[in-house]
Structure formats: C-alpha cells, structure tokens
C-alpha cells in the first residue's frame, strides 16, 4: 500500500477523532426549549435519521438562500474541474511523479467519498448556518494553503482541507433546497441550482487551460479564493441562525466502517483505471473496501442511530431513480474521460482548444437545467428521462465513430446535442427519487444517492478506461497481423514511404506510430460503444418511472 494511502487513512482517523471529541463535549445535557408559559422542557434526542435536519426551518429569504448555496456549489465544483489541466505543470514545479501528483485528485475524491455518508449526522447535529459557514471556511482556508504551497505535502494538505468543506457544502445544498421548497416547485428550484452545477464544469477546463497556458497554475486558487470569501460573507449576512433541534448520536463503528469501506472501494476503482485490475494494491483495496462496506450495511440496518439510513431503499421510486442515476453517471463519464484523450493525446489540441470545444455543450446544459426543472414540475421525470436518454444514446453512439479526421465543428455540435439530452436527466431523476421520501430522510436520501453516484462514476471511469486499453491492444495486434509482405496494400504503402524516407528504421517507426494512433482511436470508439449500451440500459429502466410527480410522504 502506498505512502499516500497510509497518509489518507491517518487523515481520516484524525478527522473522526476530532469529531468524536467535539461530540463528547456537546453531549453533557439534553437540549431544552422554552414553552409558551415560560417553562423549560427537555427535547428528546433525535437520531441522525430522525426528524431534525440540522435546524432547517426559517433560515432566511428563499432568494438569498438560493443565491448563497448556488455560489457555494459553483465554487466547489469549479475548484474540482480546474486542477486536472494543471497537473503536468504542478509535476514540474514540485518535481514529483505522475502517480504522486494524481493524489491531488484521488485524495480529494476520497475525502469527499468519506464525508458524504457522515453528512446526514452533521446536518442533523449542527445548525444550518453554522455548518455552511464552517464548511466554506474549510474550503477557503484550503484554497489559500494551495495558492502558497511551497511543497507537494503542503499542497496535498490544502486540497484535503478543501475537500472537507466541499463535500459537506454539496450535501447541505441539496437538503436546504428540498426543505425550503414544496414538492410542486422543487423541479425549478433544483434546476436553478443546477445552473451553477453545470456552468462550473463548462468554465473550469477552459479557464484552467487559458490561465495555465499564459500564467501560472497558482492563479487557479487565486480565482477560487475570492469567490469563497464572498460566499462566506453572504452566508454570514443572509442565513439566519436557527436553534439546534436535537442531540443526534453518531454511530462511531459505522463511521469507521464507512470510512474504510468507501475509501477502499473508491481508491481501488481509481487505481484500476490507471494501473489495471490485476495490481495487488487494487485487489487489496477493493477486497478490504467491499468487506467493510458489507459490515457497514449490516451495522446500519441493525443500529438505532445509523450513520447512513439504508431504509431509504424501502421507497421503490427512490431506489429506481438512484439506480438509473448511477448508470447514467457511468455513461456520462465516457465523454469526460475519453474525449480529452482523443482531443489532446491524438489530435494534438491544446488544453484551451479542448476546453473551448466542450464549452458550448456545457453552457447549453446549464441553460436547459431550470427549463428541465420547470417541465419536471408539470409532467414528472418519466417523459424527460426517456427523451433525454434517447438523445444521449444516439449521440454517444455517434461518438463511437471517431476518426483522426473528424471535423472540429462536428465534435462541437455532437457534444452540444449530447449535453442537451443529459440536461433532462440529472436533477429531474434525482428530485423524483427524493420527492418520494419523507422529510426526515432527505439528508440520508441525498447522501445515499450522491454516494452511489460517486462510486458509479469511479467504477465507470475505471471500466471504460480498461475497455479502451484492452481494445487498443487488440486493434494493435490486429493491424500488425495485416502488416505482412503478402499484403499488397501494405507493401504499396511501404514503397511510397521509402521514396520519401530512405531509412528503413524510420519507415518502420512511422508505421507503428500510425498503427498505435489508429488503434487508440478504435479503442476509444469501442469504449463509447459500451457507454451507449449503459445508456440504453438506463433508458429501459426509465420506462418504469411514474408519469406524474410524487408528493413527499408526511414526515
């Protein structure tokens, strides 16, 4: 197991230990409230799966609350999409290897993955304003540390600190939106927040490519930091401080099981995508992670105070929407992972050019998000999901026909239509599932859905990269078998090349380079073909969604 995996485990244990100390200090007496006649009455402690949602209630004007959480979501997602383009430059500045610098992404993902299951407890334990301001403070401090980091170790510490804040912010945003809007208006509300969630990935790669190409990667964090500070100020001014409504209990064993389980599985999938499934580190991580996830599930089902309430799966609509969303996430990452390889490694586009190609599609998705929400409020998720998945399946299929000569404009329009289809899927399907839950399970529902989607994204990335790699090797062998003296077409090409390049060694090197290039394109096409199959699978499941929107069961 690598040094950085051990460092991650130590960091996770430290976070849990600090959390445990905080809880012991706050556990001295039950909360009390003052009744109308002035008497004081004890409030029964609520579990993390109980009625309380961390003091959610009158937390402020809807408009101001939406702006605050939108800005928080925007900066958290923007930060995540900015760094990928800058990794090669960071490698040079910190003088580290590829496997080491990748921990800036892997570590961020692991901390997010661990915090998501624990977030329902935090939301129930702490007042909304306190939790939001604290999370954004963590994020801002992490951004500042990253901007001045003199060494890789300091840089990694800053990224992990950012991840603590970002992980909680994203979960809290979903619960806030579900709590302040009635079911019949949640489509538009979630779609509006979706603007920030979709616009950030649109701006991120392009902005990052331009800054890194012309300035320094440290500017990426100088861009993020002021936005985080502004959101901190807005949260302090606009969010009302609500009283703590209970004293939920944290199942410490469950928290430890989830930390090791989700951490191991996410790490294993992440490493499998780059190093292959047969590596000892990958196998051990997946086996240990899966074992602890089984223990975590068993513990959660038996505990009176589960960290993550698996009883949300008693609601069929939530279960179906979560499965569909997870499959869609796997397919969605096809374009996010495979297109940069095609555009930059094979076609030779700069990061800025690649970002500009993806920008129009992401902007269309952001514009369509509130429109899809408005339609969802009127007809439900079924029709939207079916139409969106048909468009996504067709466009993903078209991406399986790439060549080295595919026009730039064709790629732009294809990606625009793909994002148009996907704009009908994410928020409507998730909102459909969450609407089926009673109010006291909102935080657990959002945590469960986001956890499974993150695991699905990691699995999908590893799976599709594996498909691409294996099929590339297959096509290389296939082409090499055709490069024989008995093949007249091949010998004719060799003859023409020798007229221009006299060296046999140079001709051979050029031919094998072209073979590798063409085989890689074919491997990417095969991976997109598999992603098309995943989209069709989600489409078949979408027919089982209800045609009308659901009213939330009473709390």
N, C-alpha and C positions, 0 to 999 in steps of 0.2 A: 504493500500500500504506500502511495507516495507521501512525501513530507507534507504536501499541501492538503491532502485528505485528512491526515492526522491533525493538522492545524485547524481544519474546519471542525472536526469533532471537538477539539478543545474549545473552540469559539462557541459552539452550540451548547456545550456543558456549562460554560461561563454564563451565557445568556440565561439558561434555565436556573442556574444557581442564584443569579441576581434577582430573577423573577420570584423565586421561592422566598428569598429574604424579604422582598417587598411585601409579599402576601402575608408572611408571618407577622410583620409589624402592623398590618392593617386588620388583622384578624382578632384583635383584642376584645371587641364588643360588637353585638349586632347593631345594625343601623336603626335609628329611631326617627320617627317623624312626628310632627306636632299636629294633633287633630284640631277640629274646628273649635272645640271648647278649651283649648289650651293644654290639654293633657298630652302626655307623650306615650306613644305606643310603639312597641317593637315591630320591626318589619321582618317577616320570615325570610331567612336567607334563600336566595334563588340560585339554582344551579346554572351552569353555563348553558343549559338547554332550557332554562326557564323562561318566564315572561319578559324579564328585563332585557333590554337591548342597549345596555350601557348608558342608560339615562336618555335614550332617544325620546323626544317629545317636542316641546316647543323650543327648538334650538335656534330659531331665528326666521327671518323672512325667507320664503321659498326661493325667490330670485337670487338673493345674496348667498344663500346656502349653495345653490346650484353653481353659481359662479366660482365660489370658493373650492368646492370639491372638483369641479371641472378643471380648474387651474392646477390643483394638486395632481389629478390623474394625468394631465397633459405633461407636466414636468417630469413625473415619474416614468412615463413611457418614453418620452423624448430622451431622457438620460440613458435608457436601456438600448435605444436604437442608434445613439450617437457613436458609441465606443467601438463597434465592430470594425468600421473603416479605419480607425486609428491604431488598431492593434499592431500592424507591422512597424509603424513609426515608434510606438512605445517599446517594442522589442529592441530597436536600435538604441534608444535613449537609455533604457535600463540594462542593456546588454544581457538579455535573457533569451532562452529558447522558446520555440513556439508552444510547447506543452506547458511551459511555466506561465507565459503571458495569457494563455487561454483561461487561466484560473480567475482572471478578472471577470470573465463571463460565467464560468462554471460556478464560482463561489457566490456570485450574485444570485444565480438561479437556485442554488442550494438553500441559501438563507431565506429566499422567498418561499421556496417549497416547504420549509420547516415552519415558517411563521403562519402560513395560510391555515393549517389545521388548528393552531392555537389561537387564531384571531377571534373566534366566537367568544372564548373566555375573556379576552382582553376587552372586547366590545361590551360584554355584559358587566365587567368589573369596573371600568373607568368611565367617567362622564365623557360624552362625545367630544366636547371642545378640548378637554384635557388630552384625550388620546390623539386627536387630529393634530393639535399644536405640537405635542411631544414627537409624533411621527415625522412631521415636517421639519422639526428641529434636528432630529437624527439625520434626515436626508440632507439638509443644508450643511450641517457640520461635516458629513461625509464628502459632499461636493467640494467644500473648502479644503479639506485634507488632500483630496485628489489633485486639486489645482496647484498645490505647492509641494506635492510629494517628491522628496529627493531620491528615494529608493523604491524598489518594487514592493518591499514589505509594507512600507507606509501607504503606497498606492492601493494595495490589496486591502489594508485595514480601512481605508476610506471607502472603498467600494462595498465592503461588507456592512459598514455603518449606513451607507446609502440604502442598501437592500433591506435593512431592518425597517427604516422609515417607509420605503416604497411598498413593501409587502403589506403593511398594515393599512396604509392610505388606500390602496386599491380595494381591499376588503371593506373598509369603513365606508367608502364611497357608495358601494352597492347597497349596503344596509341602510344608509341615510336616504338614498333615493327611493327605496322600497317603503320606507317609513313615513316620508313626508308627502307621498303622492298616493291617491287611491288607485285601485287596480285599473279602472277605466281610463286613467291618464298616464299610466306608467310607460306605455309604449313611446309616447312623445318624449317623456322625461328621460327615459333611458337612452332614447335615440339622440337627444340633445347632448347628453354626456358622452355618447358615442362619437360625437364630432371631435372632441378632444382626444379620445382614444384612437381614432382613425387618422386624425390630422398629424399627430405626433410621429407615427411611423412614416408618414408622407414626407414630412420636413426633415426628419432625422438623417437619413443617409445622404440626402442632397446637401444639407447644411454641413454635415460632418466632412463629406468629400471636398467641399469648397474650402473650409477652414484648414483642413489638414494639407491640402494641396498648396495653399497660398500662405499659411501662417504656421501655427503650432497646435498640437493636439491639446495643450493645456487650455486653450480658448474654449474648448468644448465645455469645460466645467465652469469657466467664467460666464458662459451663456446661461447655464442651468442655475447657478447660484442666485443671481438677482431675481429670477422668477420664483424660486423657492422662498426668498426673503419677502417678496411682495405677497405671496400666498400666506405666509406666516402672519403678516400684518393684517391682511383681510380676515383671516380666521380669528385673530385676537379681537378685532373690532366687530365683526358681523355675526359670529357664532355666539349664542347665549350659553352661559354656564348652567347646565342642568344638574340637579342633585343626583347623587348615586342612589339607585333604587334597590339595591340588594347587596349581598355579600357572597357571590358565587364561589364555588370550591373548584380548585384546579386538581385534576387527577394527574399527579406527578408521574406515576408509572406510565400512564397513557401518553403524556407529553414526551417522555423519554423514548417510548416505543415508536411514536410518530416521527420524532427527530431522526432516529437511526433508520427507520423504515423508508420514509420518503427521501431522506438524504442518500441512502444507499441505492435506491432504485433510480433516482434522477441522475446520480453520478454515474451509475453503470450504463444507462442509456446514452449519456453524454459521451462517455469514453468509447462506447461501442461504435458510435458514428464515425469517430476519427481513427480508432486503433483496431477495430474489428471485434467480433463477438467472442473469439476464442482466447483473448488475453486473460491471464489469471486474475488481474485486477478487476476486469469487467465481470467475470464469472463470480468472483467472491462478493463483489459489491451487490450484484443482482440477487444472489442467493441469500446473503445476510439481510439485505433490504426487504426482500419478499417475506422472509421468516418473521421479521419484526413487524411487517405490515399485517401478517396473519395474527400475531399476538395483539397488535393494536386494535384490529377489528374485534377480536374476541373480548378484549378488555372493554372496548367502547359499548358493546352490546350488553355486557353484564354490569357495568358501572352505573350508579345512580347519577353521577356527575361526569358524563363522558366529555373528553376534550372535543371530539367531533361526533355529532349525533347521527349514527347510521340509520336511525329511524326515519330520516327524510325519504328513504327509498320505499317506504310504505305507500307513498303517493305516486301512482303509476305515471302521471303526466310529468312529474319532476324527473323520475327515473328515465323515461323515454327521451325527454329533451336533453338530459345530461349525456346520455349515450350518443345521441345524434351530434351534439355539440363537440364531443370528444373526437368522433370520427371526422367531422368537418375540420377540426384543428389539425389532425394528422394530414389531411389532404391539402389544407391551406399552406402548410409549411413546405410543400413541394416547391412552390414558386419562390418562397422566401429563401430557401436553401440552394435550390438548383439553378435559378436564374443568375445569381451573382457568379457562380462557377462558369456558366455559359458565357455571360457577357464580359467578364474581366479576364478569366483564365484562357478562354478560347478565342473570343472575338477581339480581345485587346482593348476594350473600353476602359477609360479611367474610372475611378470610383465616382467622380462627379457625373460623368456621362451615364453611368449605370443608374445612379440615383435619379437623374433627370428623366430617364426612361420610365422609372417606376412612379414618379411623382404624380402625373395626371391621373393614373388609376386610383391612387390612394386618396387624392383630392375628391374624385367622384364618389368614392366610398364614404368619405366624411360628409359630403353634401347630402348623400342619399340616406344617411343614418337617421336623422329626425323624420324624413319623409316615410321611411320604412316603419318607424315607430308610430307615426300617425295612422298609417294603413293598418298596422297591427291592432291598434285600439279599436278599430272598426270591424275587422274580419278575423282576427286571431292570427296564429302563426302558421297554420297548415298551408294555406294558399301561397303565402310568402315563401315558405320553406321549399315547396315543390317547384315554384317558378325559379327561385334563386338557385336551387341545386341543379335544375336542368341547364341553366345558363352556365353555371360553374363547371358542370360535367362536359359540356360541349367545348368550352374554351380550354379546359385542361387537356382534353383530347387533342385540340389543335396545337397545344404546346408540345405534344409528343411527336410533332412532325418538323422539328427544328433542323436547319442545315447551317453550314458556315456562311451561306449567302442570304439567309432570311433578312428581309429589309427591316431597318430600324423602325420605320413607321408602322409596319405590320405588327411588330412586337409591342409597340405602344398601344395600338388600338386593341390588340388581343388582351393585353393586361387591363385596359380600361373596362372592357366588357366583363372580364373575369371578376374584377373588383365590384362592378355594378351588381353582378349576381350575388357575390358574397355579402354585399351590404344588406341583403334581405334575410341573412341567416343569423349572424352572431347574437345581437341584442334581442331580436324578437324571440328566438328559440329559448334563450336563457330566461327572459322575462316570462315566457309561457310557463316554464317549469317552476319558477319562483312564485308566480301567482297562485299556484296550486297548493302552496304551503301555508300553514297558519303563521300568524305574525311572529310567534315566539321562536320559530325555526328559520327565520330569514337569514340570520348570521351563519347558521350551520349549513343552510342550503347554498348560500353564495360561496362559503368556504369549500364545501364538498364539490360543487360544480367547477370552481376555479382550480382546485387541487387536481381533479381528474383531467381537466383540460391541459394543465401544465404537464402532467405525466404523459398524456396522449401526444402533446407537442414534442416532448423529448423522445418518446418512442417512435413517433412518426419521422422525426428528423433522422434518428439512427437507422431506422428501417429503410427509408428512401435513399440515404447515402450508401447503405450496404447494397441495395439493389443497383444503384448507379455504378458502384465499384465492381461488383461481380459481373454485371452485364458488359461493362467496359472491357474487362479481362476476356470475356467470352468473344466479344467482337474483334479484339486484337488477334486472338488465336485464329478466328475465322478468316480475317483478312490475310494473315501470314500464310495460312494454308493455300490461299489463292495466288500468293507471290512466288510462283514457280516458273521454271523455264518452259514448261509445257503450256503455260497460259499465254496465248499470243497477244492479248490486250496488255498484260503486264510487261511483256518483253518490248512491246512497241513504246510504252511509256518510258521504260529504262533507256531505250535507244534515243528517244527525243531528249531526255535529260542529259545524257552523256555528250550530246552535241553542244550543250550549254555549260555543263560542269564536267571537266575532264577527269576529275578524281573519282574512282570507283567508291572509295570510302565516303566521300561527301555525298554522292548519289544515294548510297545505302542509308546514310544517316538522315537525309532529307525524306526518303521514302518511309522509313519507320516513324519519323516525326509526324508525317501526314497520316499514317495509319493510326497512331495514338490519338491524334486530334479527331479524326473521323470516328474512331471507336468511342471516344469520350462523349461526343455528341449523341451517338446511338445509345450509349448508356444513360444519358440524361433523358432521352426520349422514352426509354423503357421505364424509367422511374416515374415520368409523367403519366405513362400508360397505367401504371399501378395506382397512382394517385387518382386517376379517372375512375378506376374500379372502386376505390374507397368512397368517392363522391356518389357513385351510383348506389352503393350500399346505404349511404345516408339518405339518398332520395327514396329508396324503398321503405325505410323506416319512417320517413316524413309523412307517408300516407296514413299512418296510424295516429298522427296528431289530431286533436279535436279541431273542428272547423270554427268554433266560437271560442272567444276568450273565456278564461275561468275567473270567477270571483274567489278571492282568498277565503279559505275557511276561517271561521272566527277563532281568535286567539284563545 
